[in-house]
């Protein structure tokens, strides 16, 4: 039986297409558990002549399961599973309606402009005005916020936390590409949940694009900003540049708990392996049976990245962090069997180049490695290194 606080639920379930009998039967089952049809009729106060027809309809609507043996036992499908498809359908309809309203608004805005004219302008804002304006634009955003930020820009955006919370709550997609130095910035801890973050080496320009209709460029040296109120071909180019930067940037969350110096070096290593050495190392793997010890020298000569003076534990920790950044993977060390396992969880990112980097280091250090057969486990790529000697 329903208590007073839930007495309105049968009527509410009519929103999902249930009759009053079906609603009362379903509520009885989720409250009492699996029941015989006669028990459902008793607890739900339904006519016994109607109960079999009612539960059969619930089964047809994928809200209940009926056992095949007698007496028939009826069980309710959990509400989250039973109604998720209907809820998702309505959410998609609401989003589509919002998009239609946005398109209608654009048509209205175009209609208000004088015929044959084109307006292009921007405003220069001082530091205080820039912060206020960015906060207002973010709070009133409707669809998307994208930004490339250096540490100064991150601190500025972190001061807009209430506006960012409002945007995320309104299902606005927020994507930020942060410069490598941002990992050690306190501003990153002030960002609310629900924001997508990626990291890139170097210091990208502070450029924020809101709903593809407003663009703010901020000068890190003085805090002044240029506000573009309409995004034309120049804005479209900046949006394209952001998407390119986003596709090349790495995941930042695996590095947030790492030591700042290690995180910075992992970002640099990921950039070198992915953008500079990956193709060359795959050639090594295909054309040579020997592990290329000269890779360590090549990385130092060409990229000024030094590994030769690092200890084995330090190098494995570095590669582990870089794998997390690059391909959501990681490194494991089996001390008992002298095996180091490297994993990539992204199909498009090969783990073999990383194995070659580590194998090159160990070979140069006098611990002869052997690359064992590559395998896959539940969508993940795995490569194992068997070392000749234990790691001290």
Buried (B, 14 or more C-beta within 10 A) or exposed (E): EBEEEEEEEBEEBEEBEBBEBBBBBBBBBBBBEBBBBEBBBBBBEBEEEEBBEBBBBBBEBEBBBBEEEEEBBBBBBEBEEBBEEEEEEEEEEEEEEBEEEBEEEEEEEEEEEEEEEEEEEBEEBEBEBBBEBBBEBBBBBBBBBBBBBBBBBBBBBBBBBEBBBBBBEEEBBBBBBBBBBBBEBEBBEBBBEBBBBBBBBEBBBBBBBBBBBBBBBBBBEEBBBBBBEBBEEEBEEBBEBBEEBBEBBBBBEBBEEBBEEBBBBBBBBBBBBBEBBBEEBBEBBEEEEEBBBEBBBBBBEEBEBEBEEBEBEEBBBBBBBBBBBBBBBBBEBEEEEBBBBBBBBBEEBBBBBBBBBBBBBBBBBEBBBEBBEBEEEEEBBBBBBBBEEEBE
